[in-house]
Amino acid sequence: MTEQRKKDFIMERDNMEQDNRKQQLRESSEGLSREERMASSSIGSLVVSMAFPAILAQLINILYSIIDRIYIGHMKGVGAAALTGVGVTFCITVFISAFSAFISNGAAPLAAIWLGKKDREHAEKILGNSVSFLIICTVVLMVFFYAFQKPLLYMFGASDTTIGYAVDYISIYLVGTIFVELALGLNSFIICQSQSRIAMFSVLIGAIANIILDPIFIFAFGLGVKGAAIATVISQALSAFWVVGFLTGKKTSLKIRRSCMKLEKGILFSIFSLGISPFIMRATESFISIVLNHGLQTYGGDLYVGSMTIMQSVMQIFSAPIGGFTQGISPVISYNYGAGNFERVKEVYRWMIGACFVFMLLATASTIAFPEWYASFFTEDTELIALVGKTMPVFMFGMSIFGLQNGIQPTFLALGQAKISLFIAVFRKIILLIPLAIVLPRFFGVMGVYYSEPVSDMLSATTATVLFVCNIRKMLSKEALAKIH
């Protein structure tokens, strides 16, 4: 009997191992077929299957902050001051999101390149290291901003009138830092598997929750700005659980594994070299807001800081679909580049750059034509609406050609060209915009702050275009591909 039981046990164990191997092969083949569509499907079908869901996801994601601002701006009696206070916290929330951009735009394209090289194990190590990095960032950011939030907010443009609203919002928002990092940082790993619809749902869940919870916490419970922050934290948590749940489940071809979460210097260096550019792009948005808000507060006052909150919100509304489009299409470029299919790469990036340019041109034209209409979504204050009507056409003018850079920048990233992408990011924001925002107000007063944006946008877009034309042929070569590790 004992011998028979041993035989039965061994047979049962062998059957289970065989079933597991079959399941792994089935999941691997399903993931492979999804990925291989990036090399063979028409661009139009890829736009529908990958880019369109990503566009919706970005638009929905932007609702987190936009819906908050719309509800807060319409709070009776205090709407304008509360909107300005929450707008000041933009400097902190954007800096936090810069670390998730580090991963979503640095590690995810790298994982897609390795999928193109048929090395799934290395791609999963990139994912695992990314999770560990985001957890570490969460702890450091929470401790730092809790310790120095009030003096930082004053430095970022808050006044005695608006500081209370800013502190109320950010002190609660910081509790959800881990959810922000995981939801935004890891969602691109779903997209790079050609699973844009799943990625869209991760954002949709949180956005719908935020739209529902905002009026409940702000108005029904009477919590005001605090209520908006609570609704945002809960919503981001739901999105984070969805993303992590998928990446640890059975339907993903890239899985979060404990064995891959040990930090490795080589992988981190690869992620950092590619992710530093989008990180700087996001982080410098925070520094730019600091400089702009400080200049507006110095030369104008709270009303001018409030106008910048509205204009940055409108800019976010337009940059969201561009970001979603490039996020959805970039994995196609990375995959085909990793596979050495350079003609396919050319076909895709031409689509991407052209679409970005046309969209931003039309979007900018609408803001120049109807600035007060856009402002009315965020406030009922007639003085603030009139100020936006005067300044928005100036502030947004440079975006008319900035769509070129919107398409070129992610193309460089998708091709693993970290140095050029980093230069473009630094050139526009650190070399151009920040100095201009400091110098021009000395000659033009408060309007000089608004002039700095279009000047830097136009010079930067022109520079990016020249760099792309001069370097693209050299990048599309076997030698350039071999240098990516």
N, C-alpha and C positions, 0 to 999 in steps of 0.2 A: 504493500500500500504506500509506504514511504517513497519507494522508487517511482511509482506511478504518479504520485503527487508532484515529484520533482519534474517529471516529464511534462505533466500538464502545465506546471508553472512556467517552464521554459517555453513551451509552445504558445502560451498566452502572452508571455513577454515578447516573443518574436512577432506575434501577430500585431500587437500594439505598436511596436517599433515600425513595422511595415506600413501600418495605417498612418502613423505620424509622418513617415517619409513621403507617402502618397499625398497627404494634405499639404506638406511643405512644397512639393513639386507643383501641385495644383495652384497654390497661392503664388508661387514664383512665376509660373507660366502666365497667370492672369495679370500680374503686375508687369511682366515683360511685354505682353501684348498691348497694354495701355501705353507703356513707354514707347514702343516701336511705332505707335501712331504718330508720334512727333516727327518721325522720319519719312512718313509716307502720305499722311492725310493732306488734303488741300488746305491752304492758309485760311480760307473762309471757314471751313469746318472747324479748324483749330481755334479760330477767333470765337466761334459759337460755343465750343465745348470747353475751352480753357480760359480765354480772355474774358468772355462775357460774364461767367460766374465770378471771376476775380474782380471785375469792374463793379458788379453788384455788391460784392463783399466789401470793397473799399468804400463805396458810397454808404452802405449800411453802417460800416464801422465809424465813419465820420459823424454819423448821427449821434454818437455818444456825447461828443462835445457840443455839436451844433444844437441838438435838442435841449441840452442843459442851458445853453446861452439864450435860446429863444424863450424858454419858460422863465428863466431868471430875469431877462430883460423886460418882461411884461408883468413883473411883480408890482403891484400898485404902490405908488409913493416912493419906492426905493429902487425901482428897476434899473435906472441908468447907473446909479452908484454900485449896485450889486453886480451888474454886468461888467463894469470896469474892474471891480475887485476880482472876479473870477477870471477875467481876461489876463490879469497880471500873473495868475498861477500858470498860465500857458507856458511860461519860461521853464517851470519845473516839470510839468507833465510832458512837454516835448523832450526835455533832456532824459527823462526816464524812458520814453519810447525810443530814444536813440540807441539804447542798448539792445532792444528787440530788433531794431533795424540792422544793427551790427550782424545779428544772426540771420534774419530773414533774407537780407540782401547779400550777405557774405557767405554764410555756410550753405544755404539752400542751393544757390547756383553751383557751388562746388560739388555738392552731393549729386546734382543733376549731371555734371560732367563725368563723375565717376560711374554713374548709372550708364551713361553713354559708352563708357569704357568696359562695361559688363562686370564691374567690381562692386557688387552689392554690399559686401562685408565692410569695405572701406567707407562706403556711403553711410552705413549705419554707425560707424565709429564717429563720423562727423556729426550725425544727429545726437548721439549720446554725449559727446563733448559739449555740444551746444546747450543741452538741457542743464548740465552741471554749471556751465558758465552763467546762464541766466539765473540760476538759484543763488550763486555767489553775488551777482550784481544786485539782486533784490535786497539782500541783507545789508550790503554796504550803502545803497541808496536810501533805504528807509532810515538807517541810523543817522546818516549825514543830514538829510533834509528835516528830520524831526528836531535835530539839535540846533539847526540854524534857520528855521523857516521864517521867523518874523523879521530879523535883520535882512535876510535875502529878499523877502517880498518888498520891503521898503526900497531896497536897491534896485529892484526890478520895475519900480514905477508906482507902487502903492502910496497912498496918502493917508492921513489920519481919518479921512472920510471913508476910504475903501478898504483899509487894512483888516477890519473885522470880518468882512465878507471873504477876503482872500484866505485868512487863517481858518475860518470855518470850513471852507471847501477843501483846502489842501491837506489839512490834518486828518480828515477822513479818507480822502483819495489815497493817501500814502499807505493805508492799511491794505489796499488792494494791489500793491505794487507787484506781488508775485503773479497775480492773475493777468495783469497787463503784459508782463514780460513773456509769460508762457503762451497766452492767446495770440499775441502779435508776432512773437519771435518764432514759434513753431508752426504756424499755419502755412508758411511757405513750403515746408517739407511735405505737406499734403498736395500742394499745387504742383511741385516738381515731379510728382508721381502721375501727373495728368489726372488728378482728382479734384479739379477746381470746384465742382458742385459740392463736394463734401466740405471743402474749405469755406465756401460761401455760407453753408448752413451754420458753421461755427460762429461766424459773425452775425448771421441773421438771428440766431437764438438770443444773443446778448442785446442786439439792437432793439428787437421787439420788446424784450423785458424792460429795457431802459425807457422806451417810449411809454409803456404802460405804467411803470413805477414812478417816473418823474412827477407827473401831476399828483399822484397819490401822496408821495412823501413831501413834495414842495407845498402843495395847497391843502389837500385833505387833512394831512397830519400837522400842517402849519410849521414845517421845519425849515422852509425857505432854502437857502443855499446849502445847508447841511443835508437837507433831503435830497437835493440833486446829487451830492457826492455819494450818499448811501446808495441811491439807485444805480449809479455808475459802477460802484464796487460790486454790487450783487450781479449786475449784468456781465461785467468782465469775468466774474467767477464762473458763471454758466458757460461762457465761451471757452474759458481755459479747460474746464472739465471735459467739454466736447472734444477739443483738440487732443488733449492727452489721452482721453479714452480711445480715440480713433488710432493714434500712433502706438498704442499698446495692445490693440485688438487684432482680430484675425483678417480684416480686410485690407490692411496696409501692407505694402511691399517693402517699406522702410519702417522698422520697428524700434521703439525705445527699449534697449536692453541694458540691464545693470552692468553686464560685462563690458559694455561700450562706453560707460559713463566716466571711467577713470580718465582724468585729463592727460593728454599726450602733447608734448611740446610741438612735435611736427605738425599735428593736426591743428592745434591752436594757432600756430604761426601761419598756416595756410588760410585759416578762417580770418585771422586778423589782417593779413595782407590784402585780402579781397574785401573784407567788411569794413575796413577803416574809412573808405570813401563814403559809403552811405551813413556810417556813424557820424562822421564829421558834418555831412549834409544835414542830419537831424539835430545834432548837438549844437551846431552853429545857428540853427533856427532859434534855439533858446537864447544864445548870446545876442543874436540880432534883435530879438524881442526886447532884451534888456536895454540895448543901445537905443532902439527906436522909442520904447516907452519912456526911458529916462529923458531923451531929448524932447519928446512931446510934453512930458510933465514940466520940464524946465522952461521951455519956450511957450507952452500953451496952457496946460492944466489938465484936470480930470476929464473934461469933455473930449480933448484931443486923444487921450489915452483910450477912451471909450470908442472913438472912431476907428482906431487901429484894431481894437478887438473885433469890430464888425468886419473890417476889410480883410483881416487875416482869416476870419471865418468864411467869408465868400471865396477867398483864395483856396482854402481847404476844400470847399465844395467842388471846385474845378480841378484841383490837383488829385482828388480822390479817384475819379474815373481814369485819369492818366496813369496814376500809380497802379491801379488794378489791371489796366490793359497791359502795361509793361511787365508787371509781375506775372501775369498769365502767359504772356508770349515769350518772356526771357528764357524759361526752361527749354523751349523748343530750340532756341539759338544755342544754349549750352549743350543740350543733348546731341544735336547734330554736329556741333563743333568738336565735342569729345569723340564722336564717331568719324570725324574727318570728312564730313559731307559739307564742304564749303559752299557749293552752289546753293544748297538748301539754306544755309546760313544767310547768304546774300538776299535771297528771296524774302526771308522773314524780316530781317532788319529794315529793308526798304519799306515794307508794310508798316512796321512799327513807327519809324521816324515820320513817315508821311502822315499817318493817322494822328499822331501827337501834335504835329504842326497845325493841321487843319482844325482840330478840336480847340486848341488853345487860341487860335486866331478868332474863331467864332465866339468863344466864351468871353474873351477880352472885349470884343466889340459890344457884347450885351451889357457889360458892366459900365462901359463908357457911355452907352446910350441911356441906361436906366439905373443910375446909382442910387437914387432915393427909393426906388422900388425895392431894391435889395436891402437897404437899411431898414425899411419898415417891417421886415420880418423879425428883426432883433430888438426893436425899441419903438415906443410910442412918443418919445421925447422929440418934439419938433425941432429944437435947436440942434440936437445930435444928428437928426436926419438931414438937416440942411448942411451941416458940416461935412457929412459923408458925401452928399451930392456934389460938393465943391472939390473934395480931395480925392475921391475914388478914381475918377478918370485919369488923374495925374499918376497916382500910385500904381494903377494896373496897366498903364500904357505899354510898358516893356514886355509884358507877358504875351503881346501879340506875336513876337517871334521866338519866345522862350520855349515853345513846343519843340523846336529843333533840339534844344538841349535835353528836354524831357525824354526824347527818344534816343539820343546819342549816349547819354550817361548810362542807362541800363544796358545798352549794347556793349559798351566797354566792360561793364561788370560781368555780363553773360559770357564774354570771351576771356574772362580771367585777367583782364588788363587793369590791375589795381593802381599802378602808378599814374597812368593818364587820368583815370577816373578820379583819383585823389586830387590831382592838380586842378581839375575842373571845379571840384567842390570847394577847394581852398581859394581858388582865384575869385570866384563869384562872391563868396560870403566874407572871407577874411581879408583878402587883398582889396576888393572893390567896395562892397556894401557897407561894412562896418566903418572904415575910414570916411567914406562919403557921408554917412549918417552923422558923423561927428563934425566934419568940416563944413558941409553945405549950410547947416543952420546958422553958422556965423555970418554968412553972406546973405541968406534969404530968410532968416528967421525960422519960424516953425514949419513953413512950407519946404524948407531945405530937407527936412526929415523925409517928407513924401517924395521929393525929387530923387533921393538916393536910390530908391528901389528900381525905377525904370532905367536909370543910367546903368546900373550894375547888371540888370537883366539883359539888356541889349548887347553890352560889351561881352558878357560871359557867353551868351548864345552864339555870337559870332566867333569867338575863340574856340568853343567846342566844335563848331562846324568845320573850321579850318584844321584842327587837330585830327578830326575823324577822316577827312578827305586825304590828309597826308599819311595816315598810319594804317588805314583799313587793309590795304593790300598786303602789307608786311605781316599783319596779325593773322590773316587767313592763310597759314602755311603749316606744314608738318613740323617745321623747326620751332615755331611759336607754340604749337600745341604740346610738344615734347617738354617744354620748360615748365608746364603746370604740374605741380606735385600734389 
